[in-house]
């Protein structure tokens, strides 16, 4: 049975059932083209607990759902996203190249428009969101801060970025909003917990969304989870599509599993 939680408690830690977090995959591994409102509405209807998405800045300072810095891989456009104004991006099909088998492209006859984060907040008003800022610019943090303030949805989002300066700026602007760990912070935590010194760390982040493996190492272990629990960190692993691997992370007691196949994970949890 689906676990229903209120907004303010959506990022609880140490629960018996992990959150089913839909991954915004755009390559055909998922059920629908990720980083689109179509994907988000379908996943909410399916019953997922949270949605993952990626953001890039436009030339006129808007944040749009897009994983890559350039348009070629997913759309029928060309060039960097940052060089295009929103009005021009609206003319493109965000799912132009999406295909499950590499042969059929179901959204070329019915284009899927590129969406903004403001539209996401308006159309997906209750579902928790994990947001990754892709731009290496403080302007991205500033734009997201304004959008969250306008929507009043800070309690249901976690914001992450691979760019340390960007996440530092966001933390400065929105200290009340949960942020994810950066890779340097995660490496420091991994080393510290291995030495039994994680308790001495000051964690400016409130969540860890980490891959199954990094640099050939298995990231999550009972020891790692125990150390993170002492800091009250929300733990989620990405990207897990295999059912047997899902069972391992459920047994480990993680707070969330990011997956391209939430249908499989939901069925597993129902069983």
C-alpha positions as CSV (number, residue, x, y, z in Angstrom):
1,X,0.0,0.0,0.0
2,X,1.2,3.5,-0.9
3,X,2.6,5.5,2.0
4,X,0.8,8.8,2.3
5,X,2.7,11.6,4.0
6,X,2.1,15.3,4.4
7,X,4.3,17.9,2.7
8,X,6.2,18.7,5.8
9,X,7.0,15.1,6.5
10,X,7.7,13.9,2.9
11,X,11.5,13.6,3.6
12,X,11.2,11.5,6.7
13,X,14.2,9.3,7.4
14,X,14.4,5.8,8.7
15,X,10.9,4.7,7.5
16,X,10.2,1.1,6.8
17,X,9.2,1.8,3.2
18,X,11.5,3.7,0.8
19,X,10.1,6.5,-1.4
20,X,9.5,5.5,-5.0
21,X,11.3,8.3,-6.9
22,X,10.8,8.5,-10.6
23,X,13.9,9.3,-12.6
24,X,13.6,11.9,-15.3
25,X,15.3,9.8,-17.9
26,X,15.2,11.1,-21.5
27,X,17.0,8.2,-23.2
28,X,14.2,5.6,-23.5
29,X,14.9,3.7,-20.3
30,X,11.8,4.9,-18.6
31,X,8.1,4.7,-19.3
32,X,7.7,8.2,-20.7
33,X,10.1,10.9,-21.8
34,X,11.7,12.4,-18.7
35,X,12.0,16.1,-17.9
36,X,8.5,16.8,-19.4
37,X,5.2,17.6,-17.8
38,X,3.8,14.5,-19.6
39,X,6.2,12.3,-17.6
40,X,5.4,14.0,-14.4
41,X,1.7,13.7,-14.7
42,X,1.9,10.1,-15.7
43,X,4.2,9.3,-12.8
44,X,1.9,11.0,-10.3
45,X,-1.0,9.0,-11.7
46,X,1.0,5.9,-11.3
47,X,1.5,6.6,-7.6
48,X,5.2,7.5,-7.2
49,X,6.2,9.3,-4.0
50,X,8.6,11.8,-5.6
51,X,9.9,13.0,-9.0
52,X,13.4,13.8,-10.1
53,X,14.1,16.5,-12.7
54,X,16.9,18.5,-14.2
55,X,17.0,22.3,-14.9
56,X,19.0,24.5,-17.3
57,X,18.9,28.2,-17.8
58,X,17.6,29.9,-20.9
59,X,19.1,33.1,-22.5
60,X,16.5,35.2,-20.7
61,X,17.1,33.6,-17.3
62,X,14.2,31.1,-17.1
63,X,14.7,27.6,-15.8
64,X,13.6,24.8,-18.1
65,X,13.4,21.1,-17.7
66,X,16.4,19.8,-19.6
67,X,19.2,17.4,-18.6
68,X,21.8,18.4,-21.2
69,X,23.4,21.8,-21.7
70,X,22.7,21.4,-25.4
71,X,19.6,20.5,-27.4
72,X,20.6,17.9,-29.9
73,X,20.2,14.7,-27.9
74,X,16.6,15.1,-26.9
75,X,15.0,17.8,-29.0
76,X,14.8,18.8,-32.7
77,X,16.8,21.9,-31.9
78,X,20.5,22.7,-32.0
79,X,23.0,24.5,-29.8
80,X,23.3,25.4,-26.1
81,X,20.1,25.9,-24.1
82,X,21.7,29.0,-22.5
83,X,21.8,30.7,-25.9
84,X,18.1,30.3,-26.6
85,X,15.3,32.5,-25.2
86,X,12.3,30.7,-23.8
87,X,10.0,31.7,-26.6
88,X,12.3,30.0,-29.1
89,X,12.6,26.9,-27.0
90,X,8.8,26.6,-26.8
91,X,8.9,25.8,-30.6
92,X,10.9,22.6,-30.0
93,X,9.8,19.1,-29.2
94,X,11.3,17.9,-25.9
95,X,10.6,14.3,-26.8
96,X,11.7,14.3,-30.5
97,X,14.3,11.6,-30.1
98,X,12.6,9.6,-27.4
99,X,12.3,5.9,-28.2
100,X,12.0,2.7,-26.2
101,X,13.5,0.6,-29.0
102,X,15.5,3.0,-31.2
103,X,13.1,2.4,-34.1
104,X,9.8,4.0,-33.1
105,X,9.5,7.6,-32.1
106,X,6.0,8.0,-30.7
107,X,6.1,11.7,-29.9
108,X,7.2,13.1,-33.3
109,X,3.6,13.4,-34.5
110,X,2.5,14.8,-31.1
111,X,5.2,17.1,-29.9
112,X,5.9,17.5,-26.2
113,X,6.8,21.1,-25.3
114,X,9.7,22.2,-23.1
115,X,8.4,23.1,-19.7
116,X,9.6,25.6,-17.1
117,X,10.0,25.0,-13.4
118,X,7.2,27.5,-12.7
119,X,4.8,25.3,-14.7
120,X,6.0,22.3,-12.7
121,X,5.3,24.0,-9.4
122,X,1.8,25.0,-10.7
123,X,0.8,21.8,-12.3
124,X,2.4,19.4,-9.8
125,X,1.3,21.1,-6.6
126,X,1.8,18.3,-4.0
127,X,4.4,15.7,-5.1
128,X,7.9,16.0,-3.6
129,X,10.6,17.0,-6.1
130,X,14.3,16.3,-6.3
131,X,15.7,19.1,-8.5
132,X,19.2,19.2,-10.0
133,X,20.7,22.5,-11.2
134,X,22.8,21.8,-14.2
135,X,24.3,25.2,-14.9
136,X,27.6,26.2,-13.4
137,X,26.4,29.7,-12.6
138,X,25.0,31.4,-9.5
139,X,22.2,32.7,-11.7
140,X,20.7,29.3,-11.7
141,X,20.5,29.2,-7.9
142,X,19.1,32.7,-7.9
143,X,16.4,31.8,-10.5
144,X,15.4,28.7,-8.6
145,X,15.3,30.5,-5.3
146,X,12.8,33.0,-6.8
147,X,10.7,30.3,-8.3
148,X,10.5,28.4,-5.0
149,X,9.6,31.6,-3.0
150,X,6.9,32.5,-5.5
151,X,5.4,29.0,-5.4
152,X,5.8,28.6,-1.6
153,X,6.9,25.0,-2.1
154,X,10.3,24.9,-0.3
155,X,9.2,22.1,2.2
156,X,8.7,19.6,-0.6
157,X,11.8,20.0,-2.6
158,X,15.4,18.9,-2.4
159,X,17.9,20.9,-4.5
160,X,21.2,19.5,-5.7
161,X,24.0,20.4,-8.1
162,X,27.4,19.0,-9.1
163,X,28.7,22.6,-9.0
164,X,29.8,23.5,-5.5
165,X,29.6,27.3,-6.0
166,X,26.0,27.0,-7.3
167,X,24.8,24.9,-4.3
168,X,26.6,27.2,-1.9
169,X,24.7,30.1,-3.4
170,X,21.4,28.3,-3.2
171,X,22.1,27.4,0.5
172,X,22.8,31.0,1.2
173,X,19.6,32.2,-0.5
174,X,17.3,29.4,0.8
175,X,18.8,28.1,4.1
176,X,15.4,26.6,5.0
177,X,15.3,24.4,1.8
178,X,16.9,21.0,1.9
179,X,19.9,20.5,-0.3
180,X,21.6,17.3,-1.5
181,X,25.3,16.4,-0.9
182,X,27.9,17.4,-3.5
183,X,30.4,14.8,-4.7
184,X,33.3,16.3,-2.7
185,X,31.1,16.3,0.4
186,X,30.0,12.8,-0.2
187,X,33.6,11.6,-0.6
188,X,34.6,13.3,2.6
189,X,31.6,11.6,4.4
190,X,32.5,8.2,2.9
191,X,36.1,8.4,4.1
192,X,35.0,9.7,7.5
193,X,32.5,7.0,8.1
194,X,35.1,4.4,7.1
195,X,37.4,5.8,9.8
196,X,34.6,6.0,12.3
197,X,34.8,9.8,12.3
198,X,31.6,10.8,10.5
199,X,30.1,12.1,13.8
200,X,32.6,15.0,13.7
201,X,31.5,16.3,10.4
202,X,29.4,19.4,9.9
203,X,26.8,18.5,7.2
204,X,25.4,21.6,5.4
205,X,23.3,19.2,3.3
206,X,20.2,17.3,4.5
207,X,20.0,14.6,1.8
208,X,22.2,12.2,0.0
209,X,21.3,11.1,-3.5
210,X,24.2,8.9,-4.6
211,X,24.8,6.3,-7.2
212,X,25.1,2.6,-6.5
213,X,28.8,2.6,-7.1
214,X,31.5,5.3,-7.3
215,X,35.1,4.9,-8.4
216,X,34.5,1.1,-8.3
217,X,33.3,1.2,-4.7
218,X,29.9,0.1,-3.4
219,X,28.5,3.4,-1.9
220,X,25.8,2.2,0.5
221,X,26.5,-0.2,3.3
222,X,25.0,-0.8,6.7
223,X,27.9,1.1,8.2
224,X,27.3,4.1,5.8
225,X,23.6,4.1,6.5
226,X,24.1,4.0,10.3
227,X,26.6,7.0,10.1
228,X,24.2,9.0,8.0
229,X,21.3,8.3,10.3
230,X,23.1,10.0,13.1
231,X,23.0,13.2,11.0
232,X,19.4,12.8,10.1
233,X,20.2,12.6,6.4
234,X,17.6,11.5,3.8
235,X,19.2,8.6,1.8
236,X,18.3,7.8,-1.8
237,X,20.2,5.7,-4.4
238,X,20.2,6.1,-8.2
239,X,19.5,4.7,-10.7
240,X,18.0,1.2,-9.8
241,X,15.9,-0.6,-12.4
242,X,16.6,-4.3,-11.6
243,X,14.1,-5.9,-9.1
244,X,16.8,-8.0,-7.3
245,X,18.9,-4.8,-6.8
246,X,15.8,-3.0,-5.6
247,X,15.3,-5.7,-2.9
248,X,18.8,-5.2,-1.7
249,X,18.3,-1.5,-1.1
250,X,14.9,-2.0,0.5
251,X,16.5,-4.4,2.9
252,X,19.3,-1.9,3.6
253,X,16.7,0.6,4.8
254,X,17.3,3.5,2.4
255,X,14.7,6.3,2.4
256,X,14.3,6.4,-1.4
257,X,15.1,4.5,-4.6
258,X,15.5,6.5,-7.8
259,X,14.3,4.4,-10.7
260,X,13.4,4.6,-14.4
261,X,10.9,1.8,-13.7
262,X,8.8,2.9,-10.7
263,X,6.1,0.4,-11.9
264,X,8.4,-2.4,-10.9
265,X,9.3,-0.9,-7.6
266,X,5.7,-0.1,-6.7
267,X,4.7,-3.7,-7.5
268,X,7.6,-5.0,-5.4
269,X,6.6,-2.9,-2.4
270,X,3.0,-3.9,-2.7
271,X,4.0,-7.5,-2.5
